[in-house]
Amino acid sequence: MKVTVKKVDDINFIMSGTVDNKIIQDRIAILKEQAAKEPKNETSQNENFEEEAAGQVFKDFVAAGIKEANINVESILGQPGVLKYEPKENGVYFEVSLSTSPEINLDVNYMDSAPSFTKPVASKKAIEAKLTEFALKQAPFSKIEKPRSAVDGDVTVIDFAGYIDDKLFEGGSAEKFNLKIGSDSFIPGFEKQLIGMDYGEEKTIIVTFPTDYQAEDLAGKETTFIVKLHEIQEQKPETPDDEFAKKILADPKATLETLKGKFADQVTSEELSQLYMSDLKPKLVEALLSKFDFTLPNNIVEQEIDAKVRDKTRSFSEAEHKIYTDDKNKFSELRESVREEARASIKKALIVEAIAEKEGVVVPDQEVHAALGYQAMMTGQDGDELLKYYEENNLMTSAKMGLTEDKLFGIMLGFDK
């Protein structure tokens, strides 16, 4: 098979050529012959020999192009991108993009890209607010002394039964269920309709499940709930003192000042994190992007554009999707609208990867797992399920890259000093 390779620039190549039908048909024949010798099962009976043959021939085509251009296989970045796939009378015409890793000159003083800043110090007011908030969260719930109507912030004890088309749906009923009004832990609109209910009162609440609700059979459906209010509970926080600190820290030597010191560290960490995300990180990224100049891998940029377009269109309505699928020019405009953002994203990732390697910044897999576990805990998700989602959707590499970036930037900003 003859492959022509055009060198676009120092790292980007375009391979083109036609694969004869005979080559494809010979490969199909080989696959069928191999399958005939193997035990028959459901998988082999439904095998698409044409598709598998096309995949193998494509790999051979790319391999021939790599050999033709004398490209170092270890320098290849990402996957080849198919620019054209045109069936012709005598075969199939391929046009494929391939990129190699760019040379990034690290002989520049990249450490001076970090902006100067004053490390935040937790104020007494912020520490006291955090202590008060924590004491309230630790307080047990108890029935209010005098019954009254429910207000925002109350913890209600309710029975409820959910109906769709006058039929009870699975998982839509509970008795003596504790629900805090304003917690946003239930279906949107449900909690607000509890406001004003009295003890023993029954009420019909109508809500609509979100269109992206995890249970597809409920997503977007209007639902009627019959709700009965049994009681309202409140929290009465303890007064923070030395004994409170001993109990919370499980340390007989702890004092209230010890506990305040822990909260001071937490407040400082939160304020520093906010400063980092809103100000320091954007400035550092901008400085690094302007400091380095190198050729970007076209196929990786195009893949990043695809990802950003998917993110943009995920919230589109069916009608909006149709506009872009029916109008190729509109779709091209959408892709071009995110091109510069995609280029900056890839450039940043390559710079971070290169500097992290030079500085010996490494994020072990257990750190990624721990970060995902913390994320799951903070968002009320199942840690194992979140990890499984990342693994099945090939997101572990990007998760590790994000942690590597923050670890490197933390060193550059001197957070560990």
Buried (B, 14 or more C-beta within 10 A) or exposed (E): BEBEBEEEEEBBBBBBBBBBBEBBEEBBEEBEEEBEEEEEEEEEEEEEBEEBBBEBBBEBBBEBBBEBBEBEEEEBBBEBBEBEEEEEEEBBBBBBBBBBBBEBEBEEEBEEBBBEBEEBEBEEEBBEEBBEEBBEEBEEBEEBEEEEBBEEEBBBBBBBBBBBEEEEBEEBBEEEBEBBBEEEEBBEEBBEBBBEBEBEEEBEBEBBBEEEBEEEEBEEBEBBBBBBBBBBBEBEBBEBEEEBBBEBBEEEEBBBEBBBBBBBEBBBEBBBEEBBEEEBBEEBBBBBBEEBEBBBBBBBBBBBBBBBBEEBBEEEEEEEEEEBEEEEEEBEEBBEEBBEEBBBBBBBBBBBBBBBEEBEBEBEEEBBBEBBBEBBEEEEBEBEEBBEEBEEEEBBEEBBBBBBBBBBBBBBBEBEE
